[in-house]
């Protein structure tokens, strides 16, 4: 039997706002019984089925997003309105956690809005410890999903003004994704020049 490695578990949890899955704990040598024992003794909090948190780890403003990523798997990405909130690009408040997952991972999850479009590694980044869709991909996704024009335009302005992207990168994304995003982007960039 493998001895539990508290340091290894801490390193896993540290990059996830103190959260970890039962599978990750098992990889660090923690049996289900030991996890249960630690939870009963108050060393770990059991926050959802198969998801735990180190009791004394500092709180994060994105705890719901970390939990959602752990629930949906290692290839999941914070996207759409949730990514806009992480980047602080609009006043729009998401009513659900939005996650993009591979097409093969389309199981329903309570209080999580799953999107199953393919998302490449070049379209993701890490922010606040979270795997998040890139700014251009995020804005393109919310435009395609029907977010109000004013919020899409606000996100474009904020992203450029704060140096999170530039007009050239957005223009390239407009060519790649097209549709409603390209139309709103063209109008917004024209307004910025006038």
C-alpha atoms as one frame of an Amber mdcrd trajectory, in Angstrom:
protein
   0.000   0.000   0.000   1.264   3.481  -0.916   1.858   5.874   1.959  -0.054
   9.155   1.714   2.129  12.003   0.463   0.763  15.191   2.020   3.264  17.374
   0.154   2.229  15.910  -3.210  -1.443  16.458  -2.403  -0.729  20.039  -1.328
   1.101  20.724  -4.612  -1.886  19.424  -6.574  -4.374  21.433  -4.502  -2.256
  24.591  -4.481  -2.775  25.102  -8.218  -6.536  24.576  -7.836  -7.382  27.042
  -5.040  -7.011  24.286  -2.433  -9.367  21.860  -4.206  -8.600  18.332  -5.362
 -10.452  15.282  -6.591 -10.557  11.879  -4.927  -8.655  10.550  -7.951  -5.894
  13.136  -7.464  -5.724  12.245  -3.762  -5.455   8.573  -4.689  -2.496   9.391
  -6.936  -0.867  11.016  -3.872  -1.423   7.820  -1.859  -4.691   8.662  -0.056
  -7.211   5.828   0.104 -10.951   6.506   0.134 -11.006   5.584   3.833  -8.205
   8.024   4.645  -9.963  10.794   2.682 -13.137  10.114   4.630 -11.224  10.092
   7.918  -9.501  13.391   7.134 -12.852  14.946   6.216 -14.436  13.755   9.481
 -11.487  15.152  11.469 -11.858  18.539   9.732  -8.600  18.458   7.755 -10.432
  18.346   4.400 -13.832  19.725   3.432 -15.924  17.513   1.178 -17.527  20.046
  -1.168 -19.090  17.764  -3.774 -19.108  14.116  -4.757 -15.430  13.227  -5.239
 -14.182  16.800  -4.648 -12.435  18.006  -1.510 -10.726  21.162  -0.283  -7.818
  21.651   2.087  -9.445  23.147   5.181  -6.905  25.918   5.846  -6.230  26.965
   2.273  -6.924  30.672   1.549 -10.243  31.388  -0.168 -10.418  32.277  -3.866
 -13.026  34.495  -5.557 -13.269  31.801  -8.260 -14.007  28.771  -6.086 -17.154
  27.866  -8.047 -15.114  27.840 -11.255 -12.392  25.608  -9.791 -15.045  23.154
  -8.597 -16.708  23.193 -12.040 -13.394  22.471 -13.772 -12.701  19.567 -11.431
 -16.210  18.181 -11.978 -15.920  18.322 -15.769 -12.413  16.892 -16.201  -8.862
  17.874 -17.071  -9.628  18.932 -20.657 -12.351  21.397 -19.666 -11.980  25.158
 -20.116 -13.792  28.116 -18.516 -15.560  29.848 -21.408 -18.311  32.202 -22.556
 -19.781  34.525 -19.887 -17.745  32.855 -17.118 -14.515  33.665 -18.974 -15.718
  37.251 -19.479 -16.168  37.468 -15.699 -12.655  36.117 -15.042 -11.219  38.729
 -17.428 -13.602  41.378 -15.969 -14.568  42.515 -19.469 -18.271  43.338 -19.099
 -20.986  44.166 -16.625 -22.863  41.013 -17.707 -23.196  38.594 -14.791 -23.304
  34.911 -15.715 -26.217  32.955 -14.286 -24.428  29.624 -14.795 -20.834  28.450
 -14.943 -19.900  28.052 -18.614 -17.415  25.312 -19.488 -16.234  24.084 -22.885
 -15.446  20.366 -22.933 -14.392  17.874 -25.625 -17.311  16.474 -27.605 -16.920
  13.118 -25.886 -17.524  14.655 -22.438 -21.058  15.951 -22.931 -22.648  14.601
 -19.741 -24.948  17.055 -17.976 -23.782  18.683 -14.757 -25.973  20.578 -12.316
 -25.497  24.390 -12.455 -22.922  24.062 -15.249 -23.640  25.040 -18.854 -21.530
  22.716 -20.998 -20.432  23.711 -24.499 -18.967  20.983 -26.685 -17.147  22.903
 -29.398 -13.540  21.994 -30.061 -11.098  24.394 -28.458  -7.414  24.226 -29.304
  -4.487  24.785 -26.961  -3.704  28.064 -28.767  -7.203  29.273 -27.818  -6.694
  28.791 -24.065  -4.630  30.427 -21.360  -4.240  30.324 -17.592  -5.616  33.159
 -15.498  -5.961  33.195 -11.706  -4.931  29.527 -11.833  -7.883  28.634 -14.080
  -7.747  27.224 -17.600  -9.700  29.840 -19.556 -10.565  30.397 -23.206  -8.424
  33.154 -24.737  -9.886  36.654 -24.913 -10.599  36.576 -28.685 -12.156  33.094
 -28.434 -14.226  34.169 -25.422 -15.628  37.226 -27.174 -16.335  35.223 -30.343
 -18.128  32.545 -28.316 -20.377  34.954 -26.410 -21.242  36.771 -29.635 -22.170
  33.483 -31.328 -24.206  32.463 -28.269 -26.307  35.635 -28.502 -24.978  37.878
 -25.717 -26.373  41.407 -26.197 -24.417  43.523 -28.705 -23.678  46.149 -26.054
 -21.905  43.603 -23.824 -19.921  42.129 -26.726 -18.855  45.629 -27.765 -18.010
  46.516 -24.149 -15.836  43.383 -23.918 -13.974  44.352 -27.105 -13.314  47.887
 -25.806 -12.220  46.664 -22.367  -9.951  43.953 -23.783  -8.133  46.438 -26.032
  -7.991  49.226 -23.426  -6.530  46.860 -20.801  -3.984  45.328 -23.191  -5.503
  41.824 -23.067  -5.620  41.724 -26.871  -5.222  44.123 -29.776  -7.239  45.034
 -32.879  -5.051  42.856 -35.136  -5.543  39.750 -32.997  -9.286  40.449 -32.814
  -9.454  41.025 -36.579  -7.755  37.644 -37.153 -10.296  36.036 -34.796 -13.103
  37.777 -36.700 -11.863  36.209 -39.940 -11.523  32.785 -38.249 -14.901  32.755
 -36.460 -16.953  35.077 -38.686 -20.694  35.446 -38.162 -22.158  37.776 -35.579
 -18.795  38.249 -33.865 -17.222  39.579 -37.087 -20.100  42.023 -37.615 -20.009
  43.406 -34.042 -16.206  43.550 -34.103 -16.132  45.496 -37.380 -18.658  48.022
 -36.055 -16.873  48.380 -32.702 -13.423  48.861 -34.233 -14.873  51.454 -36.634
 -16.378  53.320 -33.638 -12.994  53.302 -31.876 -11.375  55.044 -34.867 -13.973
  57.820 -35.059
